[in-house]
Amino acid sequence: QIEKQVSNVIVGQHDIIRHTLIAIIAGSHVLLEGVPGLGKTSLVRAFADTLSLRFVRIQFTPDLMPADIIGTNIIVEDNEGRRYFQFQQGPIFANILLADEINRATPRTQSALLEAMQERTVTIEGETMPLPRPFLVLATENPVEIEGTFPLPEAQLDRFLLRIVIGYPEPAEEVAMLARFQERNPLDELEPVTTPEELLRAAAACRAVYVEDDLRWYIAEITRATRRHEAIELGVSPRGTLALFHCAQALAALRGRDFVVPDDVKELVTPVLAHRIILSPEARLRGRDARQLLEEIVETVNVPVEQL
C-alpha cells in the first residue's frame, strides 16, 4: 500500500521507492544523490504523507548554524516580570527531517546531526532530550556542483543506512509523468495508509526475520573482503555489516518472506556499502569506482547453498 501510494507521485523509479522504504522500515537514514529536478524532495514528502509522519524540510546553506537545526534557549518573561530560560525546539524535532542539499552546510553544522542520527537525542547545555519516534533523516546531495559545498565526512556518511543514486527516468516514464501532472499534483491527494505506531511495529517485526548462520557469515565475509582489497584504502566498518544485515531482513519481509536468502543480500550490497568505502589513490587514478569494486567482491565471495 505504501509503495502504491508513493508511486502515484513518483513515476517509475521502483527500485528507488523500494530501497527508501527498506531504510524507513529498518528505522534508519537515507542519503539521496542526484541532480536537481529529479523529484528527491517530492519522494520524501510522499513518504511522509503516506506514513502520517510529521515532516520538516531544512534548506542547508553555508550560513546555517547548529542552533537553527536543534533549537536554543531563549529568555521569556512571566506575568510577574521574572525572566527565565526556556528551550525552543528546532525543526529537528520531527519524524522525517529532509536535509536538503546537506553538503552546502559547514562541517560544524553537519556534525550537529551526528548525535541525533545515532542516538535519537539532542543535547543542549548539558541537557539531553529525546527526539520523536520514529526519527529519520532523509538528506539530498547534488553530485554535480562542487563550488560552495563541503563534502560529508566519513563519520557522517557511515550513519546513513543507504545511499540511493537517482537517475533520469526512462522516456515512457517521463511521458507518463506529463499526463499525470497535467491537471493536478498527485502529492496533494495522498492519504495516509498507516500510522507511526504501525510503522514502529513493522520495524520490530523485521528484526525477527530469520537469518541462517551461513548467511551471517556470508554478510560478514563481504564486508571483511572490502578491508582486504588492494584497491580499497578504508573498508566497511562493523556498522556497515550490521546495516547490510538489517536491510536484508527488511527486504525479505517486504517480499513476503520470514527468512533471508542470498539474493536479498546481493541486491543491497551497493546501496548499503558503496558510500562506506574509500578507494586508494591508484584506484581513483585508474577510474575505478566503489560500485565496480563491490561487484568484484560479491563475485569472489562464496554464496552459501542449501545442504541437501
LOVO-869695 format. One record per residue (C-alpha): y, x, z. Coordinates in pm, whole numbers, plus 50000, padded with zeros to 5 digits. Example, Ala and Ser with C-alpha at 12.3 -4.5 7.8 and 13.67 -1.06 7.14 Angstrom:
BEGIN
SITE v u w
SITE 49550 51230 50780
SITE 49894 51367 50714
***
This chain:
BEGIN
SITE v u w
SITE 50000 50000 50000
SITE 50241 50283 50085
SITE 50172 50468 49761
SITE 50211 50148 49558
SITE 50548 50070 49715
SITE 50683 50422 49662
SITE 50550 50421 49303
SITE 50776 50121 49235
SITE 51070 50359 49276
SITE 50928 50693 49163
SITE 50780 50660 48815
SITE 50473 50881 48765
SITE 50454 51187 48993
SITE 50136 51050 49157
SITE 50038 51391 49298
SITE 50386 51434 49447
SITE 50364 51095 49620
SITE 50010 51163 49744
SITE 50093 51509 49881
SITE 50407 51382 50056
SITE 50201 51106 50216
SITE 49944 51364 50328
SITE 50214 51552 50516
SITE 50351 51233 50672
SITE 50005 51120 50783
SITE 49937 51469 50917
SITE 50265 51440 51109
SITE 50448 51741 50971
SITE 50728 51854 50744
SITE 50775 51892 50368
SITE 50987 52121 50152
SITE 51067 51955 49817
SITE 51170 52202 49549
SITE 51321 52102 49216
SITE 51636 52095 49007
SITE 51896 51821 49074
SITE 51830 51473 48940
SITE 51451 51458 48978
SITE 51456 51191 49248
SITE 51389 51401 49557
SITE 51632 51201 49773
SITE 51502 50871 49633
SITE 51146 50978 49715
SITE 51234 51043 50079
SITE 51434 50722 50109
SITE 51149 50522 49955
SITE 50902 50657 50211
SITE 51143 50587 50499
SITE 51197 50225 50392
SITE 50827 50166 50323
SITE 50723 50308 50660
SITE 51001 50129 50854
SITE 51132 50460 50987
SITE 51489 50548 51084
SITE 51625 50767 50805
SITE 51918 51009 50824
SITE 52046 51234 50546
SITE 52238 51555 50613
SITE 52404 51742 50328
SITE 52365 52110 50416
SITE 52673 52319 50333
SITE 52789 52669 50434
SITE 53031 52527 50692
SITE 52770 52305 50863
SITE 52727 52403 51230
SITE 52423 52358 51459
SITE 52616 52105 51669
SITE 52665 51893 51355
SITE 52286 51852 51345
SITE 52176 51849 51709
SITE 52480 51697 51877
SITE 52710 51817 52153
SITE 52853 51734 52493
SITE 53183 51551 52479
SITE 53432 51470 52755
SITE 53457 51100 52840
SITE 53667 50919 53096
SITE 53555 50626 53310
SITE 53764 50331 53425
SITE 53883 50521 53732
SITE 54012 50816 53533
SITE 53728 51055 53621
SITE 53614 51283 53343
SITE 53261 51400 53282
SITE 53045 51539 53003
SITE 52829 51303 52801
SITE 52581 51409 52534
SITE 52650 51266 52192
SITE 52335 51268 51984
SITE 52343 51429 51642
SITE 52172 51298 51328
SITE 51855 51490 51415
SITE 51758 51204 51649
SITE 51583 51014 51370
SITE 51229 50960 51242
SITE 51288 51111 50898
SITE 51557 51374 50857
SITE 51647 51456 50498
SITE 51787 51810 50497
SITE 51945 51803 50152
SITE 51982 52149 49992
SITE 51876 52317 50314
SITE 51924 52666 50169
SITE 52301 52613 50140
SITE 52347 52633 50517
SITE 52382 52963 50702
SITE 52080 53116 50878
SITE 52227 53018 51214
SITE 52237 52652 51116
SITE 51893 52668 50956
SITE 51750 52809 51278
SITE 51880 52505 51467
SITE 51589 52314 51314
SITE 51319 52555 51433
SITE 51267 52410 51781
SITE 51287 52055 51650
SITE 51029 52116 51379
SITE 50783 52295 51605
SITE 50827 52134 51947
SITE 50984 51798 51855
SITE 51256 51868 52111
SITE 51613 51996 52115
SITE 51779 52198 52390
SITE 52148 52168 52476
SITE 52293 52389 52752
SITE 51953 52430 52915
SITE 51854 52064 52898
SITE 51557 51981 52673
SITE 51542 51636 52516
SITE 51252 51485 52318
SITE 51302 51359 51963
SITE 51178 51019 51843
SITE 50816 50993 51731
SITE 50728 51037 51457
SITE 50979 51308 51368
SITE 50961 51455 51018
SITE 51189 51691 50829
SITE 51184 51647 50453
SITE 51403 51921 50309
SITE 51513 51973 49949
SITE 51584 52302 49779
SITE 51731 52383 49437
SITE 51536 52680 49293
SITE 51785 52749 49013
SITE 52121 52803 49180
SITE 52143 53129 49376
SITE 52516 53171 49439
SITE 52622 53028 49776
SITE 52267 52993 49909
SITE 52079 53153 50197
SITE 51702 53194 50142
SITE 51490 53036 50412
SITE 51336 53297 50644
SITE 50960 53325 50667
SITE 50954 53174 51017
SITE 51123 52861 50885
SITE 50909 52836 50572
SITE 50594 52862 50782
SITE 50689 52543 50968
SITE 50679 52334 50653
SITE 50331 52192 50616
SITE 50367 52161 50239
SITE 50597 52290 49970
SITE 50597 52047 49678
SITE 50740 52157 49346
SITE 50877 51863 49147
SITE 50898 51896 48770
SITE 51030 51683 48487
SITE 50847 51356 48413
SITE 50633 51303 48106
SITE 50806 51133 47806
SITE 50629 50800 47863
SITE 50721 50808 48233
SITE 51087 50873 48153
SITE 51094 50578 47912
SITE 50928 50358 48176
SITE 51198 50468 48422
SITE 51471 50343 48185
SITE 51311 49999 48170
SITE 51254 49981 48544
SITE 51611 50073 48635
SITE 51781 49872 48358
SITE 51893 49575 48567
SITE 51828 49676 48927
SITE 51747 49961 49160
SITE 51390 49915 49292
SITE 51491 50110 49603
SITE 51699 49812 49716
SITE 51394 49583 49709
SITE 51147 49789 49910
SITE 50984 49619 50207
SITE 50805 49790 50497
SITE 50427 49781 50482
SITE 50363 49948 50817
SITE 50527 50036 51148
SITE 50591 50368 51324
SITE 50320 50279 51576
SITE 50065 50221 51300
SITE 50163 50549 51138
SITE 50102 50736 51464
SITE 49761 50568 51499
SITE 49674 50666 51143
SITE 49773 51025 51216
SITE 49548 51028 51523
SITE 49261 50880 51322
SITE 49292 51155 51060
SITE 49225 51419 51325
SITE 48885 51256 51380
SITE 48774 51314 51018
SITE 48459 51526 51027
SITE 48472 51885 50901
SITE 48141 52070 50877
SITE 48117 52420 51025
SITE 48061 52575 50682
SITE 48384 52414 50560
SITE 48572 52551 50861
SITE 48451 52898 50763
SITE 48548 52827 50402
SITE 48905 52735 50501
SITE 48936 53038 50728
SITE 48795 53271 50461
SITE 49053 53154 50205
SITE 49343 53232 50437
SITE 49186 53559 50554
SITE 49149 53665 50191
SITE 49528 53643 50149
SITE 49564 53909 50419
SITE 49331 54148 50237
SITE 49457 54100 49881
SITE 49618 54412 49737
SITE 49897 54216 49567
SITE 49999 54032 49885
SITE 50221 54208 50135
SITE 50210 53935 50401
SITE 49920 53692 50413
SITE 49883 53344 50558
SITE 49926 53306 50934
SITE 49684 53114 51160
SITE 49937 52831 51148
SITE 49872 52814 50776
SITE 49496 52800 50836
SITE 49547 52505 51070
SITE 49780 52339 50818
SITE 49517 52358 50543
SITE 49258 52216 50782
SITE 49469 51915 50886
SITE 49584 51843 50529
SITE 49223 51838 50409
SITE 49142 51585 50682
SITE 49434 51365 50577
SITE 49341 51383 50207
SITE 48981 51290 50282
SITE 49099 50990 50484
SITE 49332 50875 50206
SITE 49037 50896 49967
SITE 48840 50663 50193
SITE 48606 50920 50347
SITE 48543 51016 50709
SITE 48440 51369 50611
SITE 48598 51658 50418
SITE 48448 51807 50101
SITE 48536 52143 49935
SITE 48739 51972 49660
SITE 48979 51838 49926
SITE 49048 52194 50037
SITE 49080 52334 49684
SITE 49338 52074 49581
SITE 49565 52163 49872
SITE 49549 52544 49869
SITE 49861 52591 49654
SITE 50099 52335 49814
SITE 49994 52438 50166
SITE 49972 52817 50131
SITE 50192 52934 49840
SITE 50513 52940 50046
SITE 50343 53125 50332
SITE 50264 53449 50149
SITE 50488 53737 50041
SITE 50393 53929 49730
SITE 50407 54307 49714
SITE 50694 54462 49513
SITE 50444 54583 49249
SITE 50306 54231 49204
SITE 50655 54086 49163
SITE 50744 54351 48904
SITE 50435 54256 48705
SITE 50547 53894 48700
SITE 50267 53759 48919
SITE 50329 53460 49142
SITE 50173 53305 49451
SITE 50003 53025 49259
SITE 49814 53269 49035
SITE 49701 53481 49328
SITE 49578 53181 49524
SITE 49382 53057 49225
SITE 49218 53401 49203
SITE 49131 53390 49573
SITE 48980 53041 49550
SITE 48764 53160 49261
SITE 48630 53454 49461
SITE 48554 53277 49791
SITE 48206 53129 49806
SITE 48206 52749 49819
SITE 47970 52600 50081
SITE 47693 52392 49931
SITE 47475 52125 50086
SITE 47142 52255 50209
SITE 46852 52058 50059
***
